[in-house]
Amino acid sequence: MKMEENIMKSLFINKIGYEHHQEWKNCQDFGFIDERTKCVVDGCSEGKNSEVGAKLFCHLFQQTHNIKQTFETLLSLYPHFEDIKNHLLFTILYVTEDEENFYVHTAGDGYILKQNHENKFSYERLDFDNSPPYYSYNFVPKEYLKKYQDGVVIEVKSYSKQEYKNIGVATDGLEYLLRSEHKESFETYLLERKEFSIKRLINRFHAVCKDDVTISF
């Protein structure tokens, strides 16, 4: 199934988490879906303006679909270490596809959502023990890094279309929905691609979703 055929059935959710809402912080997640890519990003909570870099990345990446070119532009705006630390630390997960496979490209933590041909859902968690490999570490002087001094690459996972009907990605705030009593309702709405119902579910049980959550599926 080509993404052009699947785009009308896609689903995008971007909601602020309860703790950020209570602390008057901006939502640090963002993402997009277009005819080529399903993408989510999650800004580092320690960055003063992570949401700015996350949204700007998505805006630029949606135009170029080229990580290198996107970061060249970002670094022209935020060239110094303090700029990078405060604006450009965010995870990146995105999905592309061809005739035979889905490809999930990752730099950082989050979730891979998998729907098989029997419409059963499974979830693959990417966990780095609260120290995710931000792609922007490639542009930080090594003396500032405790980990990832050898650099960060975009990892790619492949999923066969013979096994899966659809593949999506989500930020790690999805954990709270999956652990809650509302998981079954969430999966029903996900299967039916009911964005409004998922947003209403999160709003109704907002205290359950402590972290921001973005889903591109």
N, C-alpha and C positions, 0 to 999 in steps of 0.2 A: 504494500500500500504506500503510495507516494504521500509526502506531507501535503502536497497541494490538495489531495483528495481528503485528507484528514483534518485540514485546518478548521473547517466549519464545526467540527466536533471537539475542538480543543477547549481547554478550561484554564482560566488564569485567576488566581486568588492572591491578593496582597493586603495583609491585615496587620495592624500594630498589635503587639503583645500587651498583656495586662500590666506587667511591671513597667514597661516603657510609658504606657498611658498614665499610670499612677505617678510616675516621676516626671511627667511633663517632657518626656524625650520624644524626638521624632522617630518614626519607623525607619530602621536602618536596613531593611530589606528592600529589594526591588527586583524587577525582571521584565520579561516580555515574551510574546509569542508572535512569530510571523511565518511566512510561507517556507522558511528555511530552517528555523531554529526555535527551540524552546529553552529559555534561559532563566535562571534565578541567581541572585547574588545576595550576600549577607555581610553587612558592614561590621567591622570589629567594634565591640562596645566600648573599648578603651580609646578609640579615636574620637576627637572632639567633633568632627564633621564627617563621619564615615558615610552618612546617608548622601552627602553631596557627591562624593566620588562614586558611590554605588550607582546612583541615578545617572550621573554623567557617563560612566562606563557603558551602561545599558543603551543610552541614547546613541553613543558613538559606535558601539559594537553592532547595533542593529543596522547601522548604515554601511559598515565596512565588512562585517562578518570576518574580521581579521584581528586576532589578538595583538599581534606585534604592532600593527598600524594604530590600533586603538590606544595602546599604552604609550606609543610615541607622542600622540596628541596629549594624553593625560600628563605625561612627564614634562611636556613643554609648558603646562600650566602650573604644575606642582613639582618643581625640579629638586627641591631640597629635602633633607631627611625629615625635618619637622613637618613639611608639607605632606610627604608620603605617609608619615605616621598618623597625621590627623585627618587625611582625606582618602588615601588609596589602599587601605587595608580592608579587603573584602574577599570572601570566598566567591568562586565562580563555578557554576555547574550549568552545562547546556547540552542539548540533544540535537543531533543531526541524523540524517538517514539516507539510505540509498534503496535500491530495489530489494535487497536481500537482508539488510541489517539496520538496526538502530545503533547509534554511537553516542555514548555518554562521555563528555569531556569534563574533567574535574580538576580543580585546584582548591582544596579545602573540604570542610565537612558539609554534611547535609544528607539528603535521602534520594535514592533512586526508586521511583514507583514503577511497578511492573504489572501489566494486565495481560493475562494469557488468553488463549482463544476460548476458554471456558468461562471467561469474565471473572476469574478469581484474581485477587490482588495480593501482591507480595511486596516487601519493602527491603531494600538494601541500604543499611546505614553506613555512612562514611564518618568515622570517628577518629579524632586525633588527640583525644584527652585534653581538650580545651587549648590546644596549640596547633591550629590548622596551618597548612602550608599556603600562605597568601602568595599569589603570583608576584605581587609588588616587592617581595623580599629580594627578588632578582636585582633590584635597583637600590637596595639599601647597603651602605658600607658594612663589611663583615663584622667590624668591631661592635656593631650595635645588635648583632644577632646571636642568640644563644643556640638556636637550631637553624637548620636549612642553610648553612653557610655554603654548601655546594650548589645552591640554587633550587628553584622550584620549576617543575615542568608540568604541562597540562597532561594528565593521565587520560587514557582513552580505554573505555570498556565497550565491548561489542555484544549485542543481543540479537539473536536470529529472529526474523519475522515468521519463521516456521513455528517458533515456540511462543512468541509474544505478539499480541495485537497492537499494543501501545506501550510506550515507555515515556515517563516524565521525570521531572526532578523537583525537589522541594528543599527549602532551607530547614535547618535543624529544629525550628519551632514546631514542625509537624509532629515531633515526639509527643507533645502534650495531647494532641488529638488521638494518636494511636494508643496511648496508654489510658485514655479516658473511657467512660461508659458510653461515649457517643461515637465510638469507632464504627459500629455497624451502620449507624445513620450516615456518617461521613462517607463510607464506601458506597452506600446506596446512591447518594447524591453524586458521588464521583462517577459511578457507572453511568448515571443518567445525564452527566455533564450539567448539573444544576448549580451554576455559580452562585446565584442568589441564595439558594437554600444553604449552601456551605457557609456563605458570609453570615447569614442569619443565625446559623448554628453557633458560629464563633462569637457573634455578638451576644447571643442569649446566654452562653456559658463562658463569658469572656475571662472570668477568673481562672478557668481551666488552662487557657492558652497564655502562659506567662511570657513567652517570647514571641517576637514577630514571626509571622509565617508567610511564606510565598510559595505558591505551587504553580508550576507550568506543566500542563498535562494534555 
